[in-house]
Amino acid sequence: MQTIQLSDAREHKTQRHPRVRISTPFSCILASLETRWWFRRSISAVGLVYDLSPHGVCVSTEVLIRTGEQIALTLRLTKAAPPAEVAVATVCWMNYPFYGFAFRRISESSLKQLTEYMNAVGSAKERGMWKI
């Protein structure tokens, strides 16, 4: 599986990439890439995706995550397709329970899935169909 390394730019004041607001949030799985000494393993949690771009995502979750922490994400875009996997995403901002993640490493196939999903959601909104 070939992965794409995305820039390590820190917090952006303006958004440079097209993004899609998700009218019906879908689920995702977050897995910490850092082990916490008191658990001696990485932490996994469930979240909801509210906003999506090819380079990042806005997720709500009950788990406390630090800005700068690296997370692996599994995004369940549709029931019919396999989940999109983000190998490394960095927490850029937080406003608990919402977090902004910037994708750092993602496979080409997952990036293609995200782009196709965004195009489908954008087309549905233009036609007045909000749910996919």
N, CA, C and O atoms as a GROMACS GRO file, in nm:
protein
  528
    1MET      N    1   0.084  -0.116   0.000
    1MET     CA    2   0.000   0.000   0.000
    1MET      C    3   0.089   0.124   0.000
    1MET      O    4   0.173   0.140   0.089
    2GLN      N    5   0.071   0.209  -0.098
    2GLN     CA    6   0.150   0.330  -0.107
    2GLN      C    7   0.081   0.440  -0.028
    2GLN      O    8  -0.040   0.460  -0.039
    3THR      N    9   0.159   0.513   0.054
    3THR     CA   10   0.101   0.621   0.132
    3THR      C   11   0.156   0.754   0.083
    3THR      O   12   0.263   0.762   0.024
    4ILE      N   13   0.079   0.856   0.112
    4ILE     CA   14   0.118   0.991   0.074
    4ILE      C   15   0.153   1.065   0.201
    4ILE      O   16   0.076   1.064   0.298
    5GLN      N   17   0.268   1.130   0.203
    5GLN     CA   18   0.311   1.210   0.317
    5GLN      C   19   0.264   1.353   0.292
    5GLN      O   20   0.303   1.414   0.193
    6LEU      N   21   0.180   1.407   0.382
    6LEU     CA   22   0.130   1.542   0.369
    6LEU      C   23   0.216   1.636   0.452
    6LEU      O   24   0.288   1.592   0.542
    7SER      N   25   0.208   1.764   0.423
    7SER     CA   26   0.294   1.862   0.489
    7SER      C   27   0.272   1.863   0.639
    7SER      O   28   0.166   1.824   0.688
    8ASP      N   29   0.372   1.906   0.710
    8ASP     CA   30   0.366   1.912   0.856
    8ASP      C   31   0.338   2.055   0.903
    8ASP      O   32   0.381   2.093   1.011
    9ALA      N   33   0.267   2.132   0.822
    9ALA     CA   34   0.236   2.270   0.858
    9ALA      C   35   0.150   2.272   0.983
    9ALA      O   36   0.063   2.186   1.002
   10ARG      N   37   0.174   2.368   1.068
   10ARG     CA   38   0.096   2.380   1.191
   10ARG      C   39  -0.036   2.448   1.163
   10ARG      O   40  -0.080   2.455   1.048
   11GLU      N   41  -0.098   2.500   1.265
   11GLU     CA   42  -0.232   2.556   1.258
   11GLU      C   43  -0.244   2.660   1.148
   11GLU      O   44  -0.158   2.748   1.133
   12HIS      N   45  -0.352   2.650   1.071
   12HIS     CA   46  -0.379   2.744   0.962
   12HIS      C   47  -0.488   2.840   1.006
   12HIS      O   48  -0.588   2.797   1.064
   13LYS      N   49  -0.470   2.968   0.980
   13LYS     CA   50  -0.572   3.066   1.015
   13LYS      C   51  -0.686   3.063   0.915
   13LYS      O   52  -0.802   3.084   0.952
   14THR      N   53  -0.656   3.037   0.788
   14THR     CA   54  -0.760   3.025   0.686
   14THR      C   55  -0.753   2.886   0.628
   14THR      O   56  -0.646   2.825   0.622
   15GLN      N   57  -0.866   2.836   0.585
   15GLN     CA   58  -0.870   2.702   0.528
   15GLN      C   59  -0.834   2.710   0.381
   15GLN      O   60  -0.894   2.786   0.305
   16ARG      N   61  -0.736   2.630   0.341
   16ARG     CA   62  -0.687   2.634   0.203
   16ARG      C   63  -0.746   2.524   0.117
   16ARG      O   64  -0.725   2.524  -0.004
   17HIS      N   65  -0.817   2.430   0.176
   17HIS     CA   66  -0.866   2.315   0.102
   17HIS      C   67  -1.018   2.312   0.106
   17HIS      O   68  -1.078   2.352   0.205
   18PRO      N   69  -1.080   2.266  -0.002
   18PRO     CA   70  -1.226   2.255   0.000
   18PRO      C   71  -1.268   2.157   0.109
   18PRO      O   72  -1.203   2.055   0.131
   19ARG      N   73  -1.377   2.189   0.175
   19ARG     CA   74  -1.425   2.100   0.280
   19ARG      C   75  -1.574   2.085   0.268
   19ARG      O   76  -1.643   2.171   0.212
   20VAL      N   77  -1.623   1.975   0.320
   20VAL     CA   78  -1.765   1.942   0.314
   20VAL      C   79  -1.817   1.931   0.456
   20VAL      O   80  -1.759   1.861   0.540
   21ARG      N   81  -1.927   2.001   0.483
   21ARG     CA   82  -1.996   1.984   0.611
   21ARG      C   83  -2.085   1.862   0.598
   21ARG      O   84  -2.155   1.845   0.498
   22ILE      N   85  -2.082   1.777   0.696
   22ILE     CA   86  -2.157   1.652   0.694
   22ILE      C   87  -2.291   1.676   0.764
   22ILE      O   88  -2.294   1.701   0.885
   23SER      N   89  -2.401   1.668   0.689
   23SER     CA   90  -2.533   1.695   0.747
   23SER      C   91  -2.576   1.586   0.846
   23SER      O   92  -2.641   1.615   0.946
   24THR      N   93  -2.540   1.462   0.818
   24THR     CA   94  -2.564   1.352   0.911
   24THR      C   95  -2.427   1.292   0.946
   24THR      O   96  -2.373   1.212   0.869
   25PRO      N   97  -2.371   1.331   1.061
   25PRO     CA   98  -2.236   1.285   1.096
   25PRO      C   99  -2.224   1.133   1.090
   25PRO      O  100  -2.316   1.060   1.128
   26PHE      N  101  -2.107   1.087   1.044
   26PHE     CA  102  -2.081   0.944   1.040
   26PHE      C  103  -1.972   0.909   1.140
   26PHE      O  104  -1.898   0.996   1.186
   27SER      N  105  -1.963   0.782   1.173
   27SER     CA  106  -1.871   0.739   1.278
   27SER      C  107  -1.728   0.719   1.228
   27SER      O  108  -1.703   0.700   1.109
   28CYS      N  109  -1.638   0.726   1.322
   28CYS     CA  110  -1.497   0.698   1.295
   28CYS      C  111  -1.437   0.636   1.421
   28CYS      O  112  -1.493   0.645   1.530
   29ILE      N  113  -1.322   0.574   1.402
   29ILE     CA  114  -1.248   0.518   1.515
   29ILE      C  115  -1.116   0.592   1.523
   29ILE      O  116  -1.046   0.608   1.423
   30LEU      N  117  -1.082   0.636   1.642
   30LEU     CA  118  -0.956   0.704   1.667
   30LEU      C  119  -0.867   0.612   1.749
   30LEU      O  120  -0.913   0.553   1.847
   31ALA      N  121  -0.743   0.600   1.711
   31ALA     CA  122  -0.648   0.518   1.787
   31ALA      C  123  -0.522   0.601   1.809
   31ALA      O  124  -0.458   0.646   1.714
   32SER      N  125  -0.487   0.620   1.934
   32SER     CA  126  -0.368   0.696   1.967
   32SER      C  127  -0.244   0.620   1.919
   32SER      O  128  -0.234   0.499   1.936
   33LEU      N  129  -0.152   0.692   1.859
   33LEU     CA  130  -0.026   0.632   1.816
   33LEU      C  131   0.078   0.641   1.926
   33LEU      O  132   0.188   0.587   1.912
   34GLU      N  133   0.043   0.708   2.034
   34GLU     CA  134   0.133   0.721   2.149
   34GLU      C  135   0.079   0.632   2.260
   34GLU      O  136  -0.042   0.629   2.285
   35THR      N  137   0.168   0.560   2.326
   35THR     CA  138   0.121   0.478   2.438
   35THR      C  139   0.120   0.564   2.563
   35THR      O  140   0.207   0.648   2.584
   36ARG      N  141   0.019   0.542   2.644
   36ARG     CA  142   0.008   0.614   2.771
   36ARG      C  143   0.065   0.523   2.879
   36ARG      O  144   0.023   0.408   2.891
   37TRP      N  145   0.159   0.572   2.956
   37TRP     CA  146   0.230   0.486   3.051
   37TRP      C  147   0.138   0.416   3.149
   37TRP      O  148   0.168   0.304   3.190
   38TRP      N  149   0.027   0.479   3.189
   38TRP     CA  150  -0.058   0.415   3.288
   38TRP      C  151  -0.146   0.306   3.227
   38TRP      O  152  -0.200   0.223   3.301
   39PHE      N  153  -0.162   0.304   3.093
   39PHE     CA  154  -0.236   0.197   3.029
   39PHE      C  155  -0.144   0.094   2.965
   39PHE      O  156  -0.183  -0.021   2.945
   40ARG      N  157  -0.022   0.135   2.932
   40ARG     CA  158   0.077   0.050   2.865
   40ARG      C  159   0.029   0.001   2.728
   40ARG      O  160   0.075  -0.102   2.678
   41ARG      N  161  -0.064   0.075   2.670
   41ARG     CA  162  -0.112   0.045   2.535
   41ARG      C  163  -0.173   0.173   2.477
   41ARG      O  164  -0.196   0.270   2.549
   42SER      N  165  -0.197   0.172   2.348
   42SER     CA  166  -0.258   0.289   2.288
   42SER      C  167  -0.408   0.292   2.321
   42SER      O  168  -0.467   0.189   2.353
   43ILE      N  169  -0.466   0.408   2.312
   43ILE     CA  170  -0.606   0.428   2.345
   43ILE      C  171  -0.687   0.431   2.216
   43ILE      O  172  -0.644   0.492   2.118
   44SER      N  173  -0.803   0.368   2.214
   44SER     CA  174  -0.894   0.373   2.100
   44SER      C  175  -1.025   0.434   2.146
   44SER      O  176  -1.066   0.417   2.262
   45ALA      N  177  -1.092   0.505   2.055
   45ALA     CA  178  -1.219   0.569   2.088
   45ALA      C  179  -1.304   0.581   1.962
   45ALA      O  180  -1.254   0.565   1.850
   46VAL      N  181  -1.430   0.608   1.982
   46VAL     CA  182  -1.523   0.631   1.873
   46VAL      C  183  -1.551   0.781   1.865
   46VAL      O  184  -1.555   0.849   1.967
   47GLY      N  185  -1.571   0.830   1.744
   47GLY     CA  186  -1.604   0.971   1.725
   47GLY      C  187  -1.704   0.988   1.613
   47GLY      O  188  -1.739   0.892   1.544
   48LEU      N  189  -1.751   1.112   1.595
   48LEU     CA  190  -1.840   1.147   1.485
   48LEU      C  191  -1.776   1.254   1.399
   48LEU      O  192  -1.720   1.350   1.451
   49VAL      N  193  -1.784   1.236   1.268
   49VAL     CA  194  -1.725   1.330   1.173
   49VAL      C  195  -1.829   1.433   1.133
   49VAL      O  196  -1.939   1.398   1.091
   50TYR      N  197  -1.793   1.562   1.146
   50TYR     CA  198  -1.884   1.671   1.113
   50TYR      C  199  -1.839   1.752   0.992
   50TYR      O  200  -1.919   1.823   0.931
   51ASP      N  201  -1.712   1.741   0.958
   51ASP     CA  202  -1.654   1.826   0.856
   51ASP      C  203  -1.536   1.749   0.797
   51ASP      O  204  -1.459   1.688   0.871
   52LEU      N  205  -1.522   1.752   0.664
   52LEU     CA  206  -1.421   1.668   0.599
   52LEU      C  207  -1.357   1.740   0.482
   52LEU      O  208  -1.425   1.808   0.405
   53SER      N  209  -1.227   1.725   0.468
   53SER     CA  210  -1.154   1.772   0.351
   53SER      C  211  -1.053   1.665   0.314
   53SER      O  212  -1.033   1.571   0.391
   54PRO      N  213  -0.988   1.676   0.198
   54PRO     CA  214  -0.886   1.576   0.164
   54PRO      C  215  -0.763   1.582   0.255
   54PRO      O  216  -0.678   1.492   0.252
   55HIS      N  217  -0.754   1.687   0.336
   55HIS     CA  218  -0.635   1.705   0.419
   55HIS      C  219  -0.663   1.709   0.569
   55HIS      O  220  -0.572   1.725   0.650
   56GLY      N  221  -0.792   1.694   0.606
   56GLY     CA  222  -0.823   1.698   0.748
   56GLY      C  223  -0.969   1.673   0.777
   56GLY      O  224  -1.050   1.655   0.686
   57VAL      N  225  -1.002   1.671   0.906
   57VAL     CA  226  -1.136   1.636   0.948
   57VAL      C  227  -1.166   1.701   1.083
   57VAL      O  228  -1.075   1.725   1.163
   58CYS      N  229  -1.294   1.730   1.108
   58CYS     CA  230  -1.340   1.776   1.239
   58CYS      C  231  -1.422   1.663   1.300
   58CYS      O  232  -1.518   1.615   1.240
   59VAL      N  233  -1.384   1.621   1.420
   59VAL     CA  234  -1.443   1.506   1.487
   59VAL      C  235  -1.484   1.545   1.629
   59VAL      O  236  -1.414   1.621   1.696
   60SER      N  237  -1.597   1.491   1.673
   60SER     CA  238  -1.630   1.504   1.816
   60SER      C  239  -1.609   1.367   1.881
   60SER      O  240  -1.639   1.263   1.822
   61THR      N  241  -1.558   1.370   2.002
   61THR     CA  242  -1.536   1.247   2.079
   61THR      C  243  -1.533   1.283   2.227
   61THR      O  244  -1.501   1.396   2.264
   62GLU      N  245  -1.565   1.187   2.309
   62GLU     CA  246  -1.564   1.208   2.455
   62GLU      C  247  -1.425   1.194   2.515
   62GLU      O  248  -1.405   1.230   2.631
   63VAL      N  249  -1.330   1.143   2.439
   63VAL     CA  250  -1.195   1.121   2.488
   63VAL      C  251  -1.117   1.252   2.486
   63VAL      O  252  -1.126   1.328   2.389
   64LEU      N  253  -1.042   1.279   2.589
   64LEU     CA  254  -0.957   1.398   2.592
   64LEU      C  255  -0.829   1.370   2.514
   64LEU      O  256  -0.757   1.274   2.543
   65ILE      N  257  -0.801   1.453   2.414
   65ILE     CA  258  -0.682   1.438   2.331
   65ILE      C  259  -0.608   1.570   2.334
   65ILE      O  260  -0.670   1.676   2.332
   66ARG      N  261  -0.477   1.564   2.338
   66ARG     CA  262  -0.395   1.686   2.344
   66ARG      C  263  -0.366   1.739   2.204
   66ARG      O  264  -0.353   1.662   2.109
   67THR      N  265  -0.356   1.870   2.192
   67THR     CA  266  -0.311   1.932   2.068
   67THR      C  267  -0.169   1.883   2.040
   67THR      O  268  -0.085   1.880   2.130
   68GLY      N  269  -0.144   1.845   1.916
   68GLY     CA  270  -0.014   1.793   1.877
   68GLY      C  271  -0.004   1.643   1.881
   68GLY      O  272   0.089   1.585   1.824
   69GLU      N  273  -0.100   1.576   1.947
   69GLU     CA  274  -0.097   1.429   1.955
   69GLU      C  275  -0.124   1.368   1.818
   69GLU      O  276  -0.200   1.423   1.738
   70GLN      N  277  -0.060   1.255   1.791
   70GLN     CA  278  -0.080   1.186   1.664
   70GLN      C  279  -0.178   1.071   1.683
   70GLN      O  280  -0.170   0.994   1.779
   71ILE      N  281  -0.270   1.061   1.587
   71ILE     CA  282  -0.381   0.967   1.593
   71ILE      C  283  -0.392   0.894   1.460
   71ILE      O  284  -0.363   0.951   1.356
   72ALA      N  285  -0.433   0.768   1.463
   72ALA     CA  286  -0.473   0.696   1.342
   72ALA      C  287  -0.626   0.701   1.336
   72ALA      O  288  -0.692   0.685   1.438
   73LEU      N  289  -0.681   0.724   1.218
   73LEU     CA  290  -0.826   0.734   1.201
   73LEU      C  291  -0.878   0.629   1.104
   73LEU      O  292  -0.814   0.599   1.004
   74THR      N  293  -0.993   0.575   1.135
   74THR     CA  294  -1.065   0.487   1.044
   74THR      C  295  -1.200   0.553   1.020
   74THR      O  296  -1.281   0.564   1.112
   75LEU      N  297  -1.224   0.598   0.898
   75LEU     CA  298  -1.345   0.673   0.863
   75LEU      C  299  -1.442   0.582   0.788
   75LEU      O  300  -1.409   0.528   0.682
   76ARG      N  301  -1.560   0.567   0.842
   76ARG     CA  302  -1.664   0.482   0.780
   76ARG      C  303  -1.751   0.574   0.695
   76ARG      O  304  -1.856   0.621   0.740
   77LEU      N  305  -1.707   0.601   0.570
   77LEU     CA  306  -1.775   0.696   0.482
   77LEU      C  307  -1.914   0.647   0.440
   77LEU      O  308  -2.010   0.723   0.447
   78THR      N  309  -1.924   0.523   0.397
   78THR     CA  310  -2.052   0.463   0.358
   78THR      C  311  -2.056   0.319   0.407
   78THR      O  312  -1.952   0.260   0.437
   79LYS      N  313  -2.175   0.265   0.414
   79LYS     CA  314  -2.188   0.126   0.457
   79LYS      C  315  -2.140   0.029   0.349
   79LYS      O  316  -2.098  -0.082   0.380
   80ALA      N  317  -2.148   0.072   0.222
   80ALA     CA  318  -2.115  -0.017   0.110
   80ALA      C  319  -1.965  -0.029   0.085
   80ALA      O  320  -1.920  -0.129   0.028
   81ALA      N  321  -1.888   0.070   0.126
   81ALA     CA  322  -1.744   0.072   0.094
   81ALA      C  323  -1.662   0.040   0.219
   81ALA      O  324  -1.707   0.063   0.331
   82PRO      N  325  -1.542  -0.013   0.199
   82PRO     CA  326  -1.454  -0.033   0.314
   82PRO      C  327  -1.416   0.103   0.374
   82PRO      O  328  -1.418   0.204   0.304
   83PRO      N  329  -1.381   0.106   0.501
   83PRO     CA  330  -1.345   0.234   0.563
   83PRO      C  331  -1.217   0.293   0.504
   83PRO      O  332  -1.128   0.220   0.458
   84ALA      N  333  -1.209   0.425   0.506
   84ALA     CA  334  -1.087   0.496   0.466
   84ALA      C  335  -0.996   0.502   0.588
   84ALA      O  336  -1.040   0.533   0.698
   85GLU      N  337  -0.869   0.472   0.566
   85GLU     CA  338  -0.772   0.467   0.676
   85GLU      C  339  -0.675   0.584   0.665
   85GLU      O  340  -0.616   0.607   0.560
   86VAL      N  341  -0.661   0.658   0.773
   86VAL     CA  342  -0.560   0.763   0.782
   86VAL      C  343  -0.455   0.712   0.878
   86VAL      O  344  -0.482   0.696   0.997
   87ALA      N  345  -0.335   0.687   0.828
   87ALA     CA  346  -0.229   0.627   0.910
   87ALA      C  347  -0.184   0.721   1.021
   87ALA      O  348  -0.162   0.678   1.134
   88VAL      N  349  -0.170   0.850   0.988
   88VAL     CA  350  -0.127   0.948   1.088
   88VAL      C  351  -0.202   1.079   1.065
   88VAL      O  352  -0.204   1.133   0.955
   89ALA      N  353  -0.264   1.129   1.172
   89ALA     CA  354  -0.328   1.260   1.173
   89ALA      C  355  -0.285   1.329   1.301
   89ALA      O  356  -0.272   1.265   1.405
   90THR      N  357  -0.263   1.460   1.293
   90THR     CA  358  -0.220   1.536   1.409
   90THR      C  359  -0.332   1.627   1.456
   90THR      O  360  -0.400   1.690   1.374
   91VAL      N  361  -0.354   1.635   1.587
   91VAL     CA  362  -0.455   1.724   1.642
   91VAL      C  363  -0.403   1.867   1.630
   91VAL      O  364  -0.304   1.904   1.692
   92CYS      N  365  -0.472   1.947   1.548
   92CYS     CA  366  -0.431   2.086   1.525
   92CYS      C  367  -0.500   2.183   1.620
   92CYS      O  368  -0.440   2.282   1.662
   93TRP      N  369  -0.623   2.154   1.654
   93TRP     CA  370  -0.697   2.241   1.744
   93TRP      C  371  -0.800   2.158   1.820
   93TRP      O  372  -0.835   2.047   1.779
   94MET      N  373  -0.847   2.213   1.931
   94MET     CA  374  -0.951   2.146   2.008
   94MET      C  375  -1.043   2.248   2.071
   94MET      O  376  -1.000   2.356   2.112
   95ASN      N  377  -1.168   2.213   2.078
   95ASN     CA  378  -1.270   2.287   2.151
   95ASN      C  379  -1.364   2.178   2.203
   95ASN      O  380  -1.472   2.155   2.149
   96TYR      N  381  -1.318   2.112   2.311
   96TYR     CA  382  -1.383   1.990   2.359
   96TYR      C  383  -1.534   2.001   2.352
   96TYR      O  384  -1.591   2.099   2.401
   97PRO      N  385  -1.602   1.904   2.292
   97PRO     CA  386  -1.559   1.772   2.248
   97PRO      C  387  -1.516   1.766   2.102
   97PRO      O  388  -1.505   1.657   2.046
   98PHE      N  389  -1.493   1.882   2.037
   98PHE     CA  390  -1.456   1.884   1.896
   98PHE      C  391  -1.305   1.899   1.879
   98PHE      O  392  -1.239   1.972   1.953
   99TYR      N  393  -1.252   1.827   1.778
   99TYR     CA  394  -1.109   1.829   1.750
   99TYR      C  395  -1.088   1.844   1.600
   99TYR      O  396  -1.163   1.787   1.520
  100GLY      N  397  -0.987   1.920   1.562
  100GLY     CA  398  -0.947   1.931   1.422
  100GLY      C  399  -0.821   1.850   1.399
  100GLY      O  400  -0.720   1.870   1.467
  101PHE      N  401  -0.827   1.757   1.304
  101PHE     CA  402  -0.714   1.672   1.271
  101PHE      C  403  -0.662   1.706   1.132
  101PHE      O  404  -0.741   1.720   1.038
  102ALA      N  405  -0.532   1.720   1.118
  102ALA     CA  406  -0.468   1.737   0.987
  102ALA      C  407  -0.406   1.604   0.950
  102ALA      O  408  -0.331   1.545   1.028
  103PHE      N  409  -0.438   1.557   0.830
  103PHE     CA  410  -0.383   1.430   0.784
  103PHE      C  411  -0.235   1.447   0.753
  103PHE      O  412  -0.196   1.541   0.684
  104ARG      N  413  -0.153   1.357   0.804
  104ARG     CA  414  -0.008   1.359   0.779
  104ARG      C  415   0.034   1.246   0.687
  104ARG      O  416   0.122   1.263   0.603
  105ARG      N  417  -0.030   1.128   0.702
  105ARG     CA  418   0.002   1.014   0.616
  105ARG      C  419  -0.127   0.938   0.586
  105ARG      O  420  -0.197   0.893   0.677
  106ILE      N  421  -0.156   0.924   0.456
  106ILE     CA  422  -0.279   0.858   0.413
  106ILE      C  423  -0.250   0.783   0.284
  106ILE      O  424  -0.170   0.829   0.202
  107SER      N  425  -0.313   0.669   0.265
  107SER     CA  426  -0.290   0.592   0.143
  107SER      C  427  -0.358   0.661   0.025
  107SER      O  428  -0.453   0.737   0.041
  108GLU      N  429  -0.307   0.633  -0.094
  108GLU     CA  430  -0.367   0.689  -0.215
  108GLU      C  431  -0.511   0.643  -0.230
  108GLU      O  432  -0.597   0.722  -0.271
  109SER      N  433  -0.539   0.518  -0.198
  109SER     CA  434  -0.676   0.466  -0.213
  109SER      C  435  -0.771   0.535  -0.114
  109SER      O  436  -0.885   0.564  -0.149
  110SER      N  437  -0.726   0.561   0.008
  110SER     CA  438  -0.810   0.630   0.105
  110SER      C  439  -0.833   0.775   0.064
  110SER      O  440  -0.943   0.828   0.081
  111LEU      N  441  -0.730   0.839   0.011
  111LEU     CA  442  -0.745   0.976  -0.037
  111LEU      C  443  -0.845   0.981  -0.152
  111LEU      O  444  -0.926   1.074  -0.161
  112LYS      N  445  -0.841   0.883  -0.239
  112LYS     CA  446  -0.936   0.874  -0.350
  112LYS      C  447  -1.078   0.856  -0.295
  112LYS      O  448  -1.172   0.920  -0.343
  113GLN      N  449  -1.095   0.768  -0.195
  113GLN     CA  450  -1.226   0.749  -0.133
  113GLN      C  451  -1.280   0.879  -0.074
  113GLN      O  452  -1.397   0.911  -0.092
  114LEU      N  453  -1.194   0.953  -0.003
  114LEU     CA  454  -1.236   1.080   0.056
  114LEU      C  455  -1.281   1.178  -0.051
  114LEU      O  456  -1.385   1.243  -0.036
  115THR      N  457  -1.205   1.189  -0.158
  115THR     CA  458  -1.237   1.281  -0.266
  115THR      C  459  -1.369   1.243  -0.332
  115THR      O  460  -1.453   1.330  -0.357
  116GLU      N  461  -1.388   1.114  -0.359
  116GLU     CA  462  -1.513   1.068  -0.420
  116GLU      C  463  -1.632   1.094  -0.327
  116GLU      O  464  -1.739   1.135  -0.373
  117TYR      N  465  -1.615   1.070  -0.199
  117TYR     CA  466  -1.721   1.094  -0.102
  117TYR      C  467  -1.756   1.243  -0.097
  117TYR      O  468  -1.874   1.280  -0.098
  118MET      N  469  -1.654   1.327  -0.092
  118MET     CA  470  -1.677   1.472  -0.089
  118MET      C  471  -1.750   1.518  -0.214
  118MET      O  472  -1.841   1.601  -0.206
  119ASN      N  473  -1.712   1.466  -0.330
  119ASN     CA  474  -1.779   1.504  -0.455
  119ASN      C  475  -1.925   1.460  -0.454
  119ASN      O  476  -2.013   1.533  -0.498
  120ALA      N  477  -1.951   1.339  -0.402
  120ALA     CA  478  -2.088   1.289  -0.396
  120ALA      C  479  -2.173   1.373  -0.300
  120ALA      O  480  -2.288   1.405  -0.332
  121VAL      N  481  -2.119   1.408  -0.184
  121VAL     CA  482  -2.192   1.490  -0.088
  121VAL      C  483  -2.217   1.628  -0.146
  121VAL      O  484  -2.327   1.683  -0.133
  122GLY      N  485  -2.115   1.686  -0.210
  122GLY     CA  486  -2.130   1.818  -0.272
  122GLY      C  487  -2.236   1.817  -0.381
  122GLY      O  488  -2.315   1.911  -0.390
  123SER      N  489  -2.238   1.714  -0.464
  123SER     CA  490  -2.338   1.702  -0.571
  123SER      C  491  -2.478   1.687  -0.513
  123SER      O  492  -2.573   1.747  -0.564
  124ALA      N  493  -2.491   1.606  -0.407
  124ALA     CA  494  -2.622   1.586  -0.345
  124ALA      C  495  -2.675   1.716  -0.285
  124ALA      O  496  -2.794   1.743  -0.293
  125LYS      N  497  -2.587   1.796  -0.225
  125LYS     CA  498  -2.630   1.923  -0.167
  125LYS      C  499  -2.674   2.020  -0.276
  125LYS      O  500  -2.772   2.094  -0.259
  126GLU      N  501  -2.603   2.020  -0.388
  126GLU     CA  502  -2.641   2.109  -0.499
  126GLU      C  503  -2.776   2.071  -0.556
  126GLU      O  504  -2.851   2.158  -0.601
  127ARG      N  505  -2.810   1.942  -0.554
  127ARG     CA  506  -2.939   1.896  -0.606
  127ARG      C  507  -3.048   1.903  -0.500
  127ARG      O  508  -3.164   1.872  -0.529
  128GLY      N  509  -3.013   1.945  -0.379
  128GLY     CA  510  -3.111   1.955  -0.272
  128GLY      C  511  -3.133   1.824  -0.197
  128GLY      O  512  -3.227   1.814  -0.118
  129MET      N  513  -3.049   1.726  -0.220
  129MET     CA  514  -3.059   1.597  -0.149
  129MET      C  515  -2.949   1.597  -0.042
  129MET      O  516  -2.832   1.584  -0.076
  130TRP      N  517  -2.985   1.610   0.083
  130TRP     CA  518  -2.886   1.624   0.188
  130TRP      C  519  -2.831   1.494   0.240
  130TRP      O  520  -2.720   1.493   0.294
  131LYS      N  521  -2.902   1.385   0.227
  131LYS     CA  522  -2.853   1.257   0.280
  131LYS      C  523  -2.803   1.169   0.169
  131LYS      O  524  -2.859   1.167   0.060
  132ILE      N  525  -2.696   1.096   0.196
  132ILE     CA  526  -2.640   1.002   0.100
  132ILE      C  527  -2.655   0.864   0.156
  132ILE      O  528  -2.615   0.767   0.091
   0.00000   0.00000   0.00000
